[in-house]
Amino acid sequence: MHDSPAELRYLVVVNDEEQYSLWPAERELPAGWRSEGRSGTRTECLDHIDTVWRDMRPRSLREAR
């Protein structure tokens, strides 16, 4: 039996370009991504990402001047 989507736990993950995503907590992180430190429901994680990820451009583009 699978958990309902509302019961699944997620991690907020970030890559070297400071791009955010969420990832199922029970799965191994994909290469190039690390845990940002926040976990919770899908909605909680997406709300957090919405709060912290203000400039969606990759870091390399933001730093190019």
MODELLER restraints for C-alpha pairs under 7 A, 6 or more apart:
rsr = mdl.restraints
at = mdl.atoms
rsr.add(forms.Gaussian(group=physical.xy_distance, feature=features.Distance(at['CA:6:A'], at['CA:41:A']), mean=6.65, stdev=0.5))
rsr.add(forms.Gaussian(group=physical.xy_distance, feature=features.Distance(at['CA:7:A'], at['CA:41:A']), mean=6.91, stdev=0.5))
rsr.add(forms.Gaussian(group=physical.xy_distance, feature=features.Distance(at['CA:8:A'], at['CA:41:A']), mean=6.26, stdev=0.5))
rsr.add(forms.Gaussian(group=physical.xy_distance, feature=features.Distance(at['CA:9:A'], at['CA:24:A']), mean=6.14, stdev=0.5))
rsr.add(forms.Gaussian(group=physical.xy_distance, feature=features.Distance(at['CA:9:A'], at['CA:25:A']), mean=5.51, stdev=0.5))
rsr.add(forms.Gaussian(group=physical.xy_distance, feature=features.Distance(at['CA:9:A'], at['CA:39:A']), mean=6.88, stdev=0.5))
rsr.add(forms.Gaussian(group=physical.xy_distance, feature=features.Distance(at['CA:9:A'], at['CA:40:A']), mean=5.25, stdev=0.5))
rsr.add(forms.Gaussian(group=physical.xy_distance, feature=features.Distance(at['CA:9:A'], at['CA:41:A']), mean=5.06, stdev=0.5))
rsr.add(forms.Gaussian(group=physical.xy_distance, feature=features.Distance(at['CA:9:A'], at['CA:42:A']), mean=6.95, stdev=0.5))
rsr.add(forms.Gaussian(group=physical.xy_distance, feature=features.Distance(at['CA:10:A'], at['CA:22:A']), mean=6.13, stdev=0.5))
rsr.add(forms.Gaussian(group=physical.xy_distance, feature=features.Distance(at['CA:10:A'], at['CA:23:A']), mean=5.30, stdev=0.5))
rsr.add(forms.Gaussian(group=physical.xy_distance, feature=features.Distance(at['CA:10:A'], at['CA:24:A']), mean=4.42, stdev=0.5))
rsr.add(forms.Gaussian(group=physical.xy_distance, feature=features.Distance(at['CA:10:A'], at['CA:25:A']), mean=4.57, stdev=0.5))
rsr.add(forms.Gaussian(group=physical.xy_distance, feature=features.Distance(at['CA:10:A'], at['CA:39:A']), mean=5.44, stdev=0.5))
rsr.add(forms.Gaussian(group=physical.xy_distance, feature=features.Distance(at['CA:10:A'], at['CA:40:A']), mean=5.45, stdev=0.5))
rsr.add(forms.Gaussian(group=physical.xy_distance, feature=features.Distance(at['CA:10:A'], at['CA:41:A']), mean=5.91, stdev=0.5))
rsr.add(forms.Gaussian(group=physical.xy_distance, feature=features.Distance(at['CA:10:A'], at['CA:42:A']), mean=6.12, stdev=0.5))
rsr.add(forms.Gaussian(group=physical.xy_distance, feature=features.Distance(at['CA:10:A'], at['CA:45:A']), mean=6.97, stdev=0.5))
rsr.add(forms.Gaussian(group=physical.xy_distance, feature=features.Distance(at['CA:11:A'], at['CA:22:A']), mean=5.48, stdev=0.5))
rsr.add(forms.Gaussian(group=physical.xy_distance, feature=features.Distance(at['CA:11:A'], at['CA:23:A']), mean=5.23, stdev=0.5))
rsr.add(forms.Gaussian(group=physical.xy_distance, feature=features.Distance(at['CA:11:A'], at['CA:24:A']), mean=6.27, stdev=0.5))
rsr.add(forms.Gaussian(group=physical.xy_distance, feature=features.Distance(at['CA:11:A'], at['CA:25:A']), mean=5.36, stdev=0.5))
rsr.add(forms.Gaussian(group=physical.xy_distance, feature=features.Distance(at['CA:11:A'], at['CA:35:A']), mean=6.50, stdev=0.5))
rsr.add(forms.Gaussian(group=physical.xy_distance, feature=features.Distance(at['CA:11:A'], at['CA:38:A']), mean=5.94, stdev=0.5))
rsr.add(forms.Gaussian(group=physical.xy_distance, feature=features.Distance(at['CA:11:A'], at['CA:39:A']), mean=4.33, stdev=0.5))
rsr.add(forms.Gaussian(group=physical.xy_distance, feature=features.Distance(at['CA:11:A'], at['CA:40:A']), mean=6.74, stdev=0.5))
rsr.add(forms.Gaussian(group=physical.xy_distance, feature=features.Distance(at['CA:12:A'], at['CA:20:A']), mean=6.95, stdev=0.5))
rsr.add(forms.Gaussian(group=physical.xy_distance, feature=features.Distance(at['CA:12:A'], at['CA:21:A']), mean=5.90, stdev=0.5))
rsr.add(forms.Gaussian(group=physical.xy_distance, feature=features.Distance(at['CA:12:A'], at['CA:22:A']), mean=4.58, stdev=0.5))
rsr.add(forms.Gaussian(group=physical.xy_distance, feature=features.Distance(at['CA:12:A'], at['CA:23:A']), mean=6.54, stdev=0.5))
rsr.add(forms.Gaussian(group=physical.xy_distance, feature=features.Distance(at['CA:12:A'], at['CA:35:A']), mean=6.03, stdev=0.5))
rsr.add(forms.Gaussian(group=physical.xy_distance, feature=features.Distance(at['CA:12:A'], at['CA:36:A']), mean=5.52, stdev=0.5))
rsr.add(forms.Gaussian(group=physical.xy_distance, feature=features.Distance(at['CA:12:A'], at['CA:37:A']), mean=6.77, stdev=0.5))
rsr.add(forms.Gaussian(group=physical.xy_distance, feature=features.Distance(at['CA:12:A'], at['CA:38:A']), mean=5.43, stdev=0.5))
rsr.add(forms.Gaussian(group=physical.xy_distance, feature=features.Distance(at['CA:12:A'], at['CA:39:A']), mean=6.02, stdev=0.5))
rsr.add(forms.Gaussian(group=physical.xy_distance, feature=features.Distance(at['CA:12:A'], at['CA:45:A']), mean=6.01, stdev=0.5))
rsr.add(forms.Gaussian(group=physical.xy_distance, feature=features.Distance(at['CA:13:A'], at['CA:20:A']), mean=5.68, stdev=0.5))
rsr.add(forms.Gaussian(group=physical.xy_distance, feature=features.Distance(at['CA:13:A'], at['CA:21:A']), mean=5.31, stdev=0.5))
rsr.add(forms.Gaussian(group=physical.xy_distance, feature=features.Distance(at['CA:13:A'], at['CA:22:A']), mean=5.62, stdev=0.5))
rsr.add(forms.Gaussian(group=physical.xy_distance, feature=features.Distance(at['CA:13:A'], at['CA:23:A']), mean=6.75, stdev=0.5))
rsr.add(forms.Gaussian(group=physical.xy_distance, feature=features.Distance(at['CA:13:A'], at['CA:33:A']), mean=6.16, stdev=0.5))
rsr.add(forms.Gaussian(group=physical.xy_distance, feature=features.Distance(at['CA:13:A'], at['CA:34:A']), mean=5.39, stdev=0.5))
rsr.add(forms.Gaussian(group=physical.xy_distance, feature=features.Distance(at['CA:13:A'], at['CA:35:A']), mean=4.43, stdev=0.5))
rsr.add(forms.Gaussian(group=physical.xy_distance, feature=features.Distance(at['CA:13:A'], at['CA:36:A']), mean=5.03, stdev=0.5))
rsr.add(forms.Gaussian(group=physical.xy_distance, feature=features.Distance(at['CA:14:A'], at['CA:20:A']), mean=4.52, stdev=0.5))
rsr.add(forms.Gaussian(group=physical.xy_distance, feature=features.Distance(at['CA:14:A'], at['CA:21:A']), mean=6.37, stdev=0.5))
rsr.add(forms.Gaussian(group=physical.xy_distance, feature=features.Distance(at['CA:14:A'], at['CA:33:A']), mean=5.52, stdev=0.5))
rsr.add(forms.Gaussian(group=physical.xy_distance, feature=features.Distance(at['CA:14:A'], at['CA:34:A']), mean=5.58, stdev=0.5))
rsr.add(forms.Gaussian(group=physical.xy_distance, feature=features.Distance(at['CA:14:A'], at['CA:35:A']), mean=6.42, stdev=0.5))
rsr.add(forms.Gaussian(group=physical.xy_distance, feature=features.Distance(at['CA:14:A'], at['CA:36:A']), mean=5.94, stdev=0.5))
rsr.add(forms.Gaussian(group=physical.xy_distance, feature=features.Distance(at['CA:15:A'], at['CA:32:A']), mean=5.77, stdev=0.5))
rsr.add(forms.Gaussian(group=physical.xy_distance, feature=features.Distance(at['CA:15:A'], at['CA:33:A']), mean=4.51, stdev=0.5))
rsr.add(forms.Gaussian(group=physical.xy_distance, feature=features.Distance(at['CA:15:A'], at['CA:34:A']), mean=6.32, stdev=0.5))
rsr.add(forms.Gaussian(group=physical.xy_distance, feature=features.Distance(at['CA:16:A'], at['CA:32:A']), mean=6.99, stdev=0.5))
rsr.add(forms.Gaussian(group=physical.xy_distance, feature=features.Distance(at['CA:17:A'], at['CA:58:A']), mean=5.05, stdev=0.5))
rsr.add(forms.Gaussian(group=physical.xy_distance, feature=features.Distance(at['CA:17:A'], at['CA:59:A']), mean=4.70, stdev=0.5))
rsr.add(forms.Gaussian(group=physical.xy_distance, feature=features.Distance(at['CA:17:A'], at['CA:60:A']), mean=6.49, stdev=0.5))
rsr.add(forms.Gaussian(group=physical.xy_distance, feature=features.Distance(at['CA:18:A'], at['CA:58:A']), mean=6.39, stdev=0.5))
rsr.add(forms.Gaussian(group=physical.xy_distance, feature=features.Distance(at['CA:18:A'], at['CA:59:A']), mean=5.84, stdev=0.5))
rsr.add(forms.Gaussian(group=physical.xy_distance, feature=features.Distance(at['CA:19:A'], at['CA:56:A']), mean=6.96, stdev=0.5))
rsr.add(forms.Gaussian(group=physical.xy_distance, feature=features.Distance(at['CA:19:A'], at['CA:58:A']), mean=6.33, stdev=0.5))
rsr.add(forms.Gaussian(group=physical.xy_distance, feature=features.Distance(at['CA:20:A'], at['CA:49:A']), mean=6.68, stdev=0.5))
rsr.add(forms.Gaussian(group=physical.xy_distance, feature=features.Distance(at['CA:22:A'], at['CA:45:A']), mean=6.80, stdev=0.5))
rsr.add(forms.Gaussian(group=physical.xy_distance, feature=features.Distance(at['CA:39:A'], at['CA:45:A']), mean=6.38, stdev=0.5))
